[in-house]
Amino acid sequence: MYRLSSAALALALVLAGGVGAAIAAGTGAVTGVDEAAAVVSDQPVVVELFTSQGCSSCPPADELLGRLATHRGVIALGFHVDYWDYIGWKDAYGSPAFTARQKDYARAAGDRTIYTPQMILQGTDRVVGFKPNEVAGLIREYQATPPAARVTMARSGDTLTIKATADRRFNAPAQIELVRYLPVRRVKITRGENAGRTMDYHNIVSQLTRIGTWDGAGTYQAKVKIDGDAPAVLLIQAPGPGRIYGAAQVD
């Protein structure tokens, strides 16, 4: 399995658990109290990772997403794309729908090319490659900013009860998206660019369903039936896809 550098692992651990101790690095140490954990808003920051089991550059970002998934101020989601499958290893979690989502993000930003790994924070900021410091800084910025929509979600058996409020109407009706994901899966990769590696993948998105729209006026309320035990995430997102106004997560 790919191992993060000491400094990158230190940063990921700090984000994930509020670690305030020194962690030895190759040429020194990483110290300090976790700023991100110290400024936790009442709404989490959504981090989407577009990745593939067939991408040799992706393992560091995959592991970082796993660390972020343990941080209570972050909703970490792994979207596995399918455009690496031709290299020699088919990603069992890859989906053309998730490739389409990444392409839609690129189109909305005016980009002509898509890359893996790529992290998108709150539907707005795009980070290509493995850049933990940049990701950490963006998380801190978003956590210090009040959300445009406040979302609560509770689960009782096969029913989700959703409620959301906003300070003002949105410029265009937001899309209400329901996400289901697999918390962790271990995969032994035998072919392709990552042949010989055994990887742990976290918060693997298995389903993305639009359940409605909302213009931000009044209170949005809904009860949604779901199947299975997989955790659920609700996203209130500008069309495009664009900015994520608010989000909630339940196990």
C-alpha positions as CSV (number, residue, x, y, z in Angstrom):
1,M,0.0,0.0,0.0
2,Y,1.2,3.5,-0.8
3,R,2.6,5.4,2.3
4,L,2.3,9.1,2.7
5,S,5.4,11.1,3.3
6,S,5.9,11.9,7.0
7,A,5.0,15.6,6.6
8,A,1.9,14.9,4.5
9,L,0.8,12.2,6.9
10,A,1.2,14.6,9.8
11,L,-1.0,17.2,8.1
12,A,-3.6,14.6,7.3
13,L,-3.6,13.3,10.9
14,V,-3.9,16.8,12.3
15,L,-6.9,17.5,10.1
16,A,-8.5,14.2,11.0
17,G,-8.0,14.3,14.8
18,G,-6.9,17.6,16.1
19,V,-3.5,16.4,16.9
20,G,-1.4,18.9,18.8
21,A,1.9,17.1,19.0
22,A,5.1,17.0,17.0
23,I,5.4,14.3,14.3
24,A,8.8,13.6,13.2
25,A,9.5,14.3,9.5
26,G,12.5,13.4,7.4
27,T,14.2,16.8,8.0
28,G,12.4,18.1,11.1
29,A,9.0,17.9,12.7
30,V,5.4,19.1,12.2
31,T,3.9,20.7,15.2
32,G,1.0,22.8,16.3
33,V,-2.7,22.6,17.2
34,D,-5.1,21.8,14.5
35,E,-6.6,25.1,13.2
36,A,-9.2,23.2,11.2
37,A,-10.5,21.3,14.2
38,A,-10.5,24.5,16.3
39,V,-12.8,26.3,14.0
40,V,-15.7,23.8,13.4
41,S,-18.8,25.4,11.9
42,D,-22.3,23.9,12.4
43,Q,-22.2,22.7,8.8
44,P,-19.4,20.5,7.4
45,V,-17.1,21.1,4.4
46,V,-17.8,18.8,1.5
47,V,-14.6,17.3,-0.2
48,E,-15.2,15.3,-3.4
49,L,-12.3,13.3,-4.7
50,F,-12.3,12.1,-8.3
51,T,-10.1,9.1,-8.4
52,S,-9.5,5.7,-10.0
53,Q,-7.9,2.4,-9.0
54,G,-6.1,2.5,-12.4
55,C,-4.4,5.8,-11.8
56,S,-0.9,5.6,-10.4
57,S,-1.0,9.2,-9.1
58,C,-4.1,8.6,-7.0
59,P,-3.1,6.6,-4.0
60,P,-1.7,9.6,-2.0
61,A,-5.0,11.4,-2.5
62,D,-7.0,8.3,-1.7
63,E,-5.3,7.9,1.6
64,L,-5.7,11.6,2.4
65,L,-9.4,11.3,1.7
66,G,-9.5,8.4,4.2
67,R,-7.9,10.7,6.8
68,L,-10.3,13.5,6.1
69,A,-13.2,11.1,6.4
70,T,-12.5,10.8,10.2
71,H,-12.6,14.6,10.7
72,R,-15.9,15.7,12.1
73,G,-15.8,19.0,10.1
74,V,-15.6,17.3,6.7
75,I,-17.9,15.2,4.5
76,A,-15.4,13.2,2.4
77,L,-16.8,11.5,-0.8
78,G,-14.8,9.3,-3.2
79,F,-16.2,9.5,-6.8
80,H,-14.5,6.7,-8.8
81,V,-14.4,7.5,-12.6
82,D,-14.3,5.0,-15.4
83,Y,-11.9,6.6,-17.9
84,W,-8.8,4.8,-16.6
85,D,-10.4,1.3,-17.1
86,Y,-8.8,0.8,-20.5
87,I,-5.3,0.8,-19.1
88,G,-5.7,-2.8,-17.9
89,W,-7.6,-2.6,-14.6
90,K,-11.3,-2.0,-14.3
91,D,-12.3,0.0,-11.2
92,A,-15.1,-1.9,-9.7
93,Y,-16.5,1.3,-8.2
94,G,-16.0,3.4,-11.4
95,S,-19.1,4.9,-13.0
96,P,-19.8,6.9,-16.1
97,A,-22.2,9.0,-14.0
98,F,-19.3,10.1,-11.8
99,T,-17.1,10.8,-14.9
100,A,-20.0,12.9,-16.2
101,R,-20.1,14.8,-12.8
102,Q,-16.4,15.6,-13.1
103,K,-16.9,16.7,-16.7
104,D,-19.8,18.9,-15.6
105,Y,-17.6,20.5,-13.0
106,A,-14.9,21.2,-15.6
107,R,-17.5,22.6,-18.0
108,A,-18.9,24.9,-15.3
109,A,-15.3,26.2,-14.6
110,G,-14.4,26.6,-18.2
111,D,-11.8,23.9,-18.1
112,R,-11.3,21.7,-21.2
113,T,-9.6,18.8,-19.5
114,I,-10.3,16.5,-16.5
115,Y,-7.6,15.0,-14.3
116,T,-7.2,12.4,-11.5
117,P,-6.7,12.8,-8.7
118,Q,-8.8,16.0,-8.3
119,M,-10.4,17.3,-5.1
120,I,-13.3,19.7,-5.3
121,L,-14.3,21.5,-2.1
122,Q,-17.8,22.9,-1.6
123,G,-18.5,22.5,-5.3
124,T,-16.2,25.5,-6.0
125,D,-12.5,25.1,-5.3
126,R,-10.6,22.6,-7.4
127,V,-7.3,21.0,-6.4
128,V,-5.5,18.8,-9.0
129,G,-3.0,16.3,-7.7
130,F,-1.9,15.7,-4.2
131,K,-1.7,19.1,-2.4
132,P,-2.6,18.5,1.3
133,N,-1.6,22.0,2.4
134,E,-3.8,23.6,-0.1
135,V,-6.7,21.4,0.8
136,A,-6.2,22.1,4.5
137,G,-6.2,25.8,3.9
138,L,-9.4,25.7,1.9
139,I,-11.1,23.6,4.6
140,R,-10.1,26.2,7.2
141,E,-11.5,29.0,5.1
142,Y,-14.8,27.3,4.5
143,Q,-15.2,26.3,8.2
144,A,-14.8,30.0,9.1
145,T,-17.5,31.0,6.7
146,P,-21.2,30.6,7.7
147,P,-23.0,28.3,5.3
148,A,-25.7,29.6,2.9
149,A,-28.0,26.8,4.0
150,R,-28.3,25.0,7.3
151,V,-29.3,21.4,6.9
152,T,-30.3,18.7,9.4
153,M,-31.0,15.1,8.6
154,A,-32.1,12.2,10.8
155,R,-32.5,8.6,10.0
156,S,-35.1,6.2,11.4
157,G,-35.1,2.8,9.8
158,D,-35.6,3.2,6.1
159,T,-36.7,6.9,6.3
160,L,-34.6,10.1,6.2
161,T,-36.2,13.2,7.6
162,I,-34.6,16.3,6.1
163,K,-34.9,20.0,7.0
164,A,-33.1,23.0,5.6
165,T,-33.3,26.8,5.9
166,A,-31.5,29.6,4.2
167,D,-31.0,33.3,4.9
168,R,-32.1,34.3,1.4
169,R,-33.3,32.9,-1.9
170,F,-30.7,31.4,-4.2
171,N,-29.9,33.0,-7.6
172,A,-31.3,29.8,-9.2
173,P,-33.1,26.8,-7.7
174,A,-30.6,24.5,-6.0
175,Q,-30.5,20.8,-6.7
176,I,-31.2,18.5,-3.7
177,E,-28.9,15.5,-4.1
178,L,-28.9,12.3,-2.1
179,V,-25.6,10.4,-1.9
180,R,-25.0,6.9,-0.6
181,Y,-21.5,5.5,0.0
182,L,-19.5,2.5,1.2
183,P,-17.4,3.5,4.2
184,V,-14.3,1.4,3.4
185,R,-13.3,-1.4,1.0
186,R,-9.9,-3.0,0.6
187,V,-8.9,-3.8,-3.0
188,K,-6.0,-5.9,-4.2
189,I,-5.0,-4.5,-7.6
190,T,-3.3,-7.1,-9.9
191,R,-3.1,-5.2,-13.2
192,G,-2.7,-1.7,-14.6
193,E,-0.6,1.1,-13.2
194,N,-1.2,0.1,-9.6
195,A,-0.5,-3.6,-10.1
196,G,0.7,-5.2,-6.9
197,R,-0.8,-2.7,-4.5
198,T,-3.5,-3.3,-1.9
199,M,-5.5,-0.2,-1.3
200,D,-8.1,0.9,1.2
201,Y,-10.7,3.1,-0.4
202,H,-12.9,5.3,1.8
203,N,-16.4,6.8,1.5
204,I,-16.8,5.3,-2.0
205,V,-19.9,6.8,-3.6
206,S,-22.3,4.1,-4.8
207,Q,-25.3,6.2,-5.6
208,L,-26.1,9.9,-6.5
209,T,-29.8,10.7,-6.8
210,R,-31.5,14.0,-7.3
211,I,-34.5,14.1,-5.1
212,G,-35.8,17.6,-5.7
213,T,-35.0,21.3,-6.0
214,W,-35.3,24.3,-3.7
215,D,-35.1,28.0,-4.2
216,G,-34.0,28.8,-0.7
217,A,-37.2,30.4,0.4
218,G,-39.0,29.3,3.6
219,T,-38.1,25.9,5.0
220,Y,-37.3,22.8,2.9
221,Q,-38.7,19.6,4.4
222,A,-38.8,16.1,3.1
223,K,-39.1,12.5,4.1
224,V,-37.2,10.1,1.8
225,K,-37.3,6.3,1.8
226,I,-33.9,4.6,1.4
227,D,-32.7,1.0,1.0
228,G,-29.9,-0.7,2.8
229,D,-27.6,0.3,5.6
230,A,-25.1,2.5,3.7
231,P,-24.6,6.0,5.1
232,A,-26.3,8.9,3.5
233,V,-25.3,12.5,2.6
234,L,-27.6,15.3,1.5
235,L,-26.2,18.0,-0.7
236,I,-27.9,21.3,-1.5
237,Q,-26.0,22.5,-4.6
238,A,-26.3,25.2,-7.2
239,P,-26.9,23.9,-10.7
240,G,-23.8,23.4,-12.9
241,P,-22.9,21.7,-10.6
242,G,-21.8,24.7,-8.6
243,R,-21.5,25.9,-5.0
244,I,-22.7,23.6,-2.3
245,Y,-24.9,25.7,-0.1
246,G,-25.2,23.2,2.7
247,A,-24.9,19.5,3.5
248,A,-25.6,16.9,6.1
249,Q,-24.5,13.3,6.8
250,V,-26.0,10.3,8.7
251,D,-24.6,6.9,9.3
